[in-house]
Amino acid sequence: MQIDLYVLMLVIIAALAVVVVLVQVGPQRHAATFYLAGGLLLGGASTMLFFEGGEAPLTRAALYALDPLGLWAAVQSVRLSLGGARAGRWLMRLILGGIALSLLLIAAGAPIAIEYLPALGASLLVYVDGLRFLWRRGRSTIRTGLLVSLGVMMLTALVRLPFFPSLLDAGRTDLFAGPAWLPEFLLVTNAFAVPAVVGFIIAAVVQQQLRLYRHRSEHDGLTELLTRSAFATALREEQPGFGAIVLADIDFFKKVNDRHGHGVGDDVIRHFAALLGSAAPVAGRFGGEEFAIALPGHSIARAAELAERLRGEFATYRHEAFAPDERLSASFGVAPYYRRRPLEASLVEADRALYRAKGLGRDMVCLYGTNEFERPDTRQSA
């Protein structure tokens, strides 16, 4: 029995150490790991008090508070690690109510068989809330592992429920005396279930961070449009394998920043990006004020019509910082693309059409190949 106890404590301490290291030195701190660390601390303290015996009223009072609060922290960690929200305030109110009622029963001298029920009832409510949350999440290995592990912990708590007074070893009653194997069974069960929950939570946090890193590498931070490389990857997955590429550039954007500051400039960028992103299945920001959209299945004539509509819509935008007569414009270059040739070739052609639009006075749409002077080694100056 002593060996099992030491094993359990070592597992809890080791798991806590992993969590603390992850929180303190990880590249991205995650709220789930803070709740997990708190739950492990409270759970470890509760375990130590439990096996020292709960005859003293203060020890029992501490147990009645630590158990549901530690479990609540662990369930919040589960929720956050899977991208969910924290439990509603109603749950914490019920937990505190159950703890308070158990403390009042201790003060009133009620039998242990009565005083422990409100606090343990609060713990069961937390289990139900956590299992309900997991049941409603999308299927995944981590979600299933957490569901099974948390379910085992709840079953252990239910088995412990009628024998709790005798497990405290207070000696007040033999009415609920459990079998001799029960304490060891509970200990061994939790020795597997608790580390499993901790491991799955850490795995979920790591998975969430990897998704975040991938999203950040593929999307522009200001507009959420695709980066140049992600744009090319996304277009390869679109059907059909041909269509039109439209490059767009905000005219005289530097003047907006110089006159109104970068905050207003960012607002203009975001607005233009939203227009483009809503008009095409694949949209990207290639840097600064230059953007691209891909229109699978579109002819360049049809793509030019769409670009003209976007040009007109953008021209109507007025930022609150603008003067009454201040307006914005954008230039567009349109070129075809085909999957059988490199995308870069189509981007070069669209870029040439864009530069021609700028050279002709800006605020217009130009199609590649409609100018007899357009050659692979010729570019009009902006």
C-alpha positions as CSV (number, residue, x, y, z in Angstrom):
1,M,0.0,0.0,0.0
2,Q,2.8,2.4,0.8
3,I,4.6,1.6,-2.5
4,D,1.4,2.3,-4.4
5,L,1.0,5.6,-2.6
6,Y,4.5,6.7,-3.4
7,V,4.0,5.7,-7.0
8,L,0.9,7.8,-7.2
9,M,2.6,10.8,-5.6
10,L,5.6,10.5,-7.9
11,V,3.3,10.4,-11.0
12,I,1.4,13.5,-9.8
13,I,4.6,15.4,-9.1
14,A,6.2,14.4,-12.4
15,A,3.1,15.4,-14.3
16,L,3.0,18.7,-12.5
17,A,6.7,19.3,-13.3
18,V,6.0,18.7,-17.0
19,V,3.1,21.2,-17.0
20,V,5.2,23.8,-15.2
21,V,8.0,23.5,-17.6
22,L,5.6,23.7,-20.5
23,V,4.0,26.8,-19.1
24,Q,7.2,28.6,-18.2
25,V,9.6,27.8,-21.1
26,G,7.2,27.0,-23.9
27,P,7.1,29.4,-26.8
28,Q,3.3,30.0,-26.3
29,R,1.8,30.0,-22.9
30,H,-1.7,28.4,-22.8
31,A,-4.4,29.0,-20.3
32,A,-5.2,25.2,-20.2
33,T,-1.8,24.5,-18.7
34,F,-2.3,27.0,-15.9
35,Y,-5.6,25.4,-14.9
36,L,-4.0,22.0,-15.2
37,A,-1.2,23.0,-12.9
38,G,-3.7,24.3,-10.4
39,G,-5.8,21.2,-10.5
40,L,-2.7,19.0,-10.0
41,L,-1.6,21.1,-7.0
42,L,-5.0,20.9,-5.4
43,G,-5.4,17.2,-6.2
44,G,-1.9,16.4,-4.8
45,A,-2.7,18.3,-1.6
46,S,-6.0,16.5,-1.3
47,T,-4.4,13.1,-1.8
48,M,-1.9,13.7,0.9
49,L,-4.5,14.8,3.4
50,F,-6.8,11.9,2.5
51,F,-4.2,9.2,3.2
52,E,-3.1,10.9,6.4
53,G,-6.7,10.4,7.7
54,G,-9.6,12.8,8.0
55,E,-10.5,12.5,11.6
56,A,-9.7,16.2,12.4
57,P,-12.5,18.6,11.4
58,L,-10.0,21.0,9.7
59,T,-8.6,18.2,7.6
60,R,-12.1,17.2,6.4
61,A,-13.0,20.8,5.7
62,A,-9.8,21.1,3.6
63,L,-10.7,17.9,1.7
64,Y,-14.3,19.0,1.0
65,A,-12.9,22.2,-0.5
66,L,-9.8,20.8,-2.4
67,D,-11.5,17.9,-4.1
68,P,-14.2,19.8,-6.1
69,L,-12.1,22.9,-6.7
70,G,-9.1,20.8,-8.0
71,L,-11.5,18.8,-10.3
72,W,-13.1,22.0,-11.5
73,A,-9.6,23.4,-12.5
74,A,-8.8,20.1,-14.3
75,V,-12.1,20.2,-16.3
76,Q,-11.5,23.8,-17.3
77,S,-8.1,22.7,-18.6
78,V,-9.8,20.0,-20.6
79,R,-12.3,22.5,-22.1
80,L,-9.6,25.0,-23.0
81,S,-7.2,22.5,-24.4
82,L,-9.8,21.4,-26.9
83,G,-10.7,24.9,-27.9
84,G,-13.8,25.3,-25.8
85,A,-14.8,28.0,-23.3
86,R,-14.7,27.8,-19.6
87,A,-17.7,26.4,-17.8
88,G,-20.5,28.9,-16.8
89,R,-20.5,30.7,-13.5
90,W,-23.5,28.6,-12.4
91,L,-21.2,25.6,-12.0
92,M,-18.8,27.5,-9.7
93,R,-21.8,28.8,-7.7
94,L,-23.0,25.2,-7.2
95,I,-19.5,24.0,-6.2
96,L,-19.1,26.8,-3.6
97,G,-22.6,26.1,-2.3
98,G,-21.8,22.4,-1.8
99,I,-18.5,23.2,-0.1
100,A,-20.2,25.8,2.2
101,L,-22.9,23.3,3.1
102,S,-20.4,20.6,4.0
103,L,-18.5,23.1,6.2
104,L,-21.7,24.1,7.9
105,L,-22.5,20.5,8.6
106,I,-19.0,20.0,10.1
107,A,-19.6,23.0,12.4
108,A,-22.9,21.6,13.4
109,G,-21.4,18.2,14.4
110,A,-23.2,16.2,11.8
111,P,-22.1,12.6,11.1
112,I,-19.4,12.2,8.4
113,A,-22.0,10.1,6.5
114,I,-24.0,13.3,6.1
115,E,-21.5,16.1,6.0
116,Y,-19.5,14.8,3.0
117,L,-22.5,14.5,0.7
118,P,-22.8,18.1,-0.5
119,A,-19.1,18.5,-1.4
120,L,-18.9,15.1,-3.1
121,G,-22.1,15.9,-4.9
122,A,-20.5,19.1,-6.2
123,S,-17.5,17.0,-7.5
124,L,-19.9,14.7,-9.4
125,L,-21.5,17.8,-11.0
126,V,-18.1,18.8,-12.3
127,Y,-17.5,15.4,-13.7
128,V,-20.9,15.5,-15.5
129,D,-20.1,18.9,-16.9
130,G,-16.7,17.7,-18.2
131,L,-18.1,14.5,-19.7
132,R,-21.0,16.4,-21.3
133,F,-18.6,18.8,-22.9
134,L,-16.4,16.0,-24.3
135,W,-19.4,14.0,-25.6
136,R,-20.4,17.0,-27.7
137,R,-17.0,17.7,-29.2
138,G,-16.0,16.3,-32.6
139,R,-14.5,12.9,-32.6
140,S,-10.7,12.6,-32.2
141,T,-8.2,10.3,-30.5
142,I,-7.5,13.0,-27.8
143,R,-11.1,13.6,-27.2
144,T,-11.9,9.9,-26.9
145,G,-8.9,9.4,-24.6
146,L,-10.1,12.3,-22.3
147,L,-13.6,11.0,-22.3
148,V,-12.6,7.5,-21.2
149,S,-10.0,8.7,-18.7
150,L,-12.4,11.2,-17.1
151,G,-15.2,8.6,-17.2
152,V,-12.9,6.2,-15.2
153,M,-12.2,8.9,-12.7
154,M,-16.0,9.6,-12.3
155,L,-16.7,5.8,-11.8
156,T,-14.0,5.7,-9.2
157,A,-15.6,8.6,-7.4
158,L,-19.0,6.9,-7.6
159,V,-17.5,3.6,-6.1
160,R,-15.9,5.7,-3.4
161,L,-19.1,7.6,-2.5
162,P,-20.8,5.1,-0.1
163,F,-17.5,4.1,1.6
164,F,-16.1,7.6,2.0
165,P,-16.6,7.8,5.8
166,S,-14.6,4.6,6.4
167,L,-11.9,5.6,4.0
168,L,-11.3,8.7,6.0
169,D,-10.6,6.4,8.9
170,A,-12.4,8.6,11.4
171,G,-13.8,5.7,13.3
172,R,-17.2,7.3,13.8
173,T,-19.2,4.5,12.1
174,D,-18.9,1.1,10.6
175,L,-22.2,1.4,8.6
176,F,-20.4,2.1,5.3
177,A,-17.2,0.2,5.9
178,G,-15.9,-0.9,2.6
179,P,-13.9,-4.0,1.6
180,A,-10.2,-4.2,2.4
181,W,-9.2,-4.0,-1.2
182,L,-11.1,-0.8,-1.9
183,P,-8.5,1.8,-0.9
184,E,-5.8,0.1,-3.1
185,F,-8.3,-0.3,-6.0
186,L,-9.1,3.5,-5.9
187,L,-5.4,4.4,-5.6
188,V,-4.4,2.2,-8.6
189,T,-7.3,3.3,-10.7
190,N,-6.5,6.9,-10.2
191,A,-2.8,6.2,-10.7
192,F,-3.6,5.3,-14.3
193,A,-6.5,7.7,-15.0
194,V,-5.0,11.0,-13.6
195,P,-1.8,10.7,-15.7
196,A,-3.8,9.8,-18.7
197,V,-5.9,12.9,-18.4
198,V,-2.8,15.0,-17.9
199,G,-1.1,13.5,-20.9
200,F,-4.1,13.9,-23.2
201,I,-4.5,17.6,-22.1
202,I,-0.8,18.3,-22.9
203,A,-1.2,16.5,-26.2
204,A,-4.3,18.7,-27.0
205,V,-2.4,21.9,-26.1
206,V,0.6,20.9,-28.3
207,Q,-1.8,20.0,-31.2
208,Q,-3.6,23.4,-30.8
209,Q,-0.3,25.2,-30.8
210,L,0.9,23.4,-33.9
211,R,-2.3,24.4,-35.7
212,L,-1.8,28.0,-34.6
213,Y,1.8,28.0,-35.9
214,R,0.7,26.5,-39.2
215,H,-2.1,29.1,-39.5
216,R,0.3,31.9,-38.8
217,S,2.8,30.7,-41.4
218,E,0.1,30.4,-44.0
219,H,-1.9,33.6,-43.3
220,D,-1.1,37.3,-43.2
221,G,-1.3,38.6,-39.7
222,L,-3.1,41.8,-40.6
223,T,-5.7,40.6,-43.1
224,E,-5.9,36.8,-42.6
225,L,-5.4,36.3,-46.3
226,L,-3.0,33.7,-47.6
227,T,0.7,34.3,-47.9
228,R,2.3,33.9,-51.3
229,S,3.4,30.3,-50.8
230,A,0.1,29.3,-49.2
231,F,-1.7,30.9,-52.1
232,A,0.1,28.7,-54.5
233,T,-0.6,25.6,-52.5
234,A,-4.3,26.4,-52.1
235,L,-4.7,27.1,-55.8
236,R,-3.2,23.7,-56.7
237,E,-6.1,22.1,-54.8
238,E,-8.8,24.1,-56.6
239,Q,-10.9,22.7,-59.5
240,P,-11.0,23.2,-62.4
241,G,-7.3,23.5,-63.1
242,F,-7.5,26.7,-65.1
243,G,-8.9,30.2,-64.6
244,A,-7.7,33.7,-64.1
245,I,-5.3,35.4,-61.7
246,V,-5.9,39.0,-60.6
247,L,-3.2,41.1,-59.0
248,A,-4.3,44.3,-57.3
249,D,-2.4,47.2,-55.8
250,I,-3.7,50.2,-53.8
251,D,-2.7,53.3,-55.6
252,F,-0.5,55.9,-53.7
253,F,-0.9,53.9,-50.5
254,K,2.2,55.5,-49.0
255,K,0.4,58.8,-49.0
256,V,-2.3,57.4,-46.8
257,N,0.3,56.3,-44.2
258,D,2.2,59.5,-44.5
259,R,-0.9,61.7,-44.1
260,H,-3.0,59.7,-41.6
261,G,-0.6,57.3,-39.9
262,H,-0.2,53.5,-40.0
263,G,-3.4,52.8,-38.0
264,V,-5.5,54.3,-40.8
265,G,-3.4,52.6,-43.4
266,D,-4.0,49.2,-41.7
267,D,-7.8,49.9,-41.7
268,V,-7.6,50.6,-45.5
269,I,-5.6,47.4,-46.0
270,R,-8.1,45.3,-44.0
271,H,-11.0,46.8,-45.9
272,F,-9.5,46.1,-49.3
273,A,-8.5,42.6,-48.2
274,A,-12.1,41.9,-47.0
275,L,-13.4,43.0,-50.5
276,L,-11.0,40.6,-52.3
277,G,-11.5,37.8,-49.8
278,S,-15.3,37.8,-50.2
279,A,-15.0,37.8,-54.0
280,A,-12.8,34.8,-54.7
281,P,-12.2,31.3,-53.3
282,V,-8.4,31.9,-53.0
283,A,-7.1,35.3,-51.9
284,G,-3.7,36.3,-50.7
285,R,-1.6,39.3,-49.6
286,F,1.8,39.2,-51.2
287,G,3.2,42.1,-49.2
288,G,2.6,45.8,-48.5
289,E,-0.4,46.9,-50.5
290,E,-0.2,44.1,-53.2
291,F,-2.9,41.4,-53.3
292,A,-3.9,38.5,-55.5
293,I,-7.0,36.5,-56.1
294,A,-7.5,33.4,-58.1
295,L,-10.8,32.7,-60.0
296,P,-10.9,29.0,-61.0
297,G,-12.9,28.4,-64.2
298,H,-13.1,32.1,-65.1
299,S,-12.1,33.5,-68.4
300,I,-9.9,36.6,-68.3
301,A,-12.9,38.7,-69.6
302,R,-15.1,37.5,-66.8
303,A,-12.4,38.0,-64.3
304,A,-11.9,41.6,-65.6
305,E,-15.6,42.3,-65.0
306,L,-15.2,41.1,-61.4
307,A,-12.0,43.2,-61.0
308,E,-13.9,46.3,-62.3
309,R,-16.7,45.8,-59.8
310,L,-14.1,45.5,-57.0
311,R,-12.4,48.6,-58.2
312,G,-15.7,50.5,-58.1
313,E,-16.6,49.3,-54.7
314,F,-13.2,50.2,-53.2
315,A,-13.4,53.7,-54.7
316,T,-16.6,54.3,-52.6
317,Y,-14.7,53.6,-49.3
318,R,-14.3,56.6,-47.0
319,H,-12.4,56.3,-43.8
320,E,-13.6,58.6,-40.9
321,A,-10.1,60.2,-40.9
322,F,-10.3,61.2,-44.6
323,A,-11.1,64.7,-45.8
324,P,-14.4,65.1,-47.7
325,D,-12.7,65.1,-51.1
326,E,-10.2,62.3,-50.3
327,R,-10.7,59.1,-52.2
328,L,-8.9,55.8,-52.8
329,S,-8.3,53.8,-55.9
330,A,-6.7,50.6,-56.9
331,S,-5.2,49.1,-60.1
332,F,-5.7,45.6,-61.3
333,G,-3.9,43.2,-63.7
334,V,-5.6,40.1,-65.0
335,A,-3.9,37.0,-66.6
336,P,-4.9,33.4,-67.3
337,Y,-3.5,30.4,-65.4
338,Y,-3.3,26.8,-66.3
339,R,-2.2,23.9,-64.1
340,R,0.1,22.5,-66.8
341,R,2.5,25.5,-66.5
342,P,4.1,27.1,-63.4
343,L,1.9,29.5,-61.5
344,E,4.8,31.9,-61.4
345,A,4.5,32.5,-65.1
346,S,0.9,33.5,-64.7
347,L,1.8,35.8,-61.8
348,V,4.5,37.5,-63.9
349,E,1.9,38.1,-66.7
350,A,-0.7,39.5,-64.2
351,D,2.1,41.7,-62.7
352,R,2.9,43.1,-66.2
353,A,-0.8,43.9,-66.7
354,L,-0.9,45.6,-63.3
355,Y,2.1,47.7,-64.1
356,R,0.5,48.7,-67.4
357,A,-2.6,49.8,-65.5
358,K,-0.4,51.9,-63.2
359,G,1.6,53.3,-66.2
360,L,-1.7,54.4,-67.9
361,G,-2.8,56.5,-64.9
362,R,-3.9,53.9,-62.3
363,D,-7.5,53.2,-61.1
364,M,-8.2,50.8,-63.9
365,V,-8.2,47.1,-64.9
366,C,-5.8,45.8,-67.5
367,L,-5.7,42.4,-69.2
368,Y,-2.5,40.7,-70.1
369,G,-1.9,40.2,-73.8
370,T,-4.1,43.1,-74.9
371,N,-1.2,45.4,-75.6
372,E,1.1,44.7,-78.6
373,F,4.1,46.0,-76.7
374,E,3.7,43.5,-73.9
375,R,6.6,41.1,-74.1
376,P,8.3,38.8,-71.6
377,D,11.3,41.2,-71.3
378,T,9.3,44.5,-71.3
379,R,7.8,46.2,-68.3
380,Q,6.1,49.6,-68.1
381,S,7.3,51.7,-65.3
382,A,4.9,52.6,-62.5
